[in-house]
Amino acid sequence: MTQTTYGSISQRTAAYAIKEMLSNAMPVNVLALFGQSKPIPANKAETVKFRRAIPFTPATTPLVEGVTPTARAMQYEDIPVSLAQYGDVVVITDKVADLAEDPVLADATRELGKQAGATLEQLVYGVVKGGTTVFYANGASRAAVNTVLSLNKQRKVTRYLNAMKAKKFTSILAPSVNIGTKPIEAAYIAVAHTNLGADIRNLAGFVPVAQYGQRSPLCEYEIGSVEDVRYVLSPDLAGWADVGGTPGGTVESTGGSAADVYPILYFGEEAFGVTPLRNKMVDAKSNMPITPSVINPGTIDKSDPLGQRGYAGWKAWFAAVRLNETWMARLEVAASAL
């Protein structure tokens, strides 16, 4: 086991470490705010089913006078998802705790908190960007993309979502320690990498958050809105380097021979879901469950009879799932070279 040994860190209290870990758990986490949250009660099950009613078809046949129409039964569709456990741990020796000058326990818990948040964000991102409804800024495949976002492409995506009867968001998870919601104006949500910020701001009709007036931002990472789409950006929602068309000097290219391609994820309510394990510690910003743990050096047990090692770590039970492929869409674009 790789240990953090003398010469790199020093001690902090366990109570402070746990607080520090939770406060750093969600540095730039946005996606879980917009998923349908269905916590699984502790000690109940490993699998949860998202359940939705199958819509009725229009009743276009006229009723016959005095004849009761044939009754129909409700039908439901189940989408199962199983929780998985994630986590990591850092080991600290007693020599470090006793002699080193650097605040290793504080540093370790801070970094573990960031790691925990980034882990859960990437789990959601991997699920949502794997959706089957795809649009391209130009061409018919990722390999052709070398054009930035345009208003016309946004409208093409929202026209599709409207045709699929995707529900616009009217509420999102509230930023509190309890799972709750806050109302918002009806809109679709789009999330993307921060490298696309300039192109989004250049769209005709872009309204920055600073000009919202009475409208409240969805979160601190929302940059503004265009028509009925609100844009939230994160540096953790990476794209694909050098997979697009010829950059031509106008769009970003990591290697210079092909354009970097970025996904913009558009979705309505209940397009995807997240399943935290209920009754665990949660981050105050996104309601994601994280259980931190700290064992200070000097703790004696049969596995460490001299108390030579201490540990800081975290774990979380979590899963994400796409619930309705037609209520989300991925638009793949290039980013302007600046």
Number of C-alpha atoms within 10 A of each C-alpha: 5 7 12 19 17 18 12 13 23 25 25 17 12 18 10 13 23 21 16 21 30 25 17 19 30 24 16 19 24 25 22 23 20 23 25 21 21 16 17 20 14 12 8 9 11 14 13 19 14 19 12 13 10 10 9 10 6 6 7 6 7 7 10 8 6 6 7 8 10 6 6 7 7 9 10 10 11 12 13 12 19 15 19 14 10 15 16 13 16 18 20 28 22 21 17 25 25 14 13 17 14 17 15 19 28 23 18 25 32 21 16 25 28 19 20 29 24 17 18 25 21 16 17 22 20 14 15 26 20 14 19 12 15 19 21 24 22 19 13 11 14 23 18 19 25 29 23 23 22 16 16 11 17 22 15 14 22 23 12 17 21 16 11 13 12 20 17 20 18 15 17 19 21 19 18 14 14 14 17 13 14 11 13 14 12 15 20 25 22 23 23 23 19 18 21 20 18 13 14 22 17 12 16 11 11 18 16 15 19 11 9 12 7 6 11 12 17 25 16 11 17 19 21 22 24 19 15 14 21 23 25 25 23 20 11 17 23 16 18 16 16 19 21 24 22 20 22 14 13 16 21 23 26 12 11 15 15 22 32 28 31 26 23 26 23 25 31 28 22 21 23 26 24 26 27 25 26 17 11 16 16 22 23 18 21 24 22 31 26 26 18 25 18 21 15 23 22 17 14 14 9 7 8 13 11 13 16 17 24 24 20 23 21 22 16 24 22 23 22 26 22 22 22 17 16 19 27 31 27 23 23 25 29 31 26 22 14 9
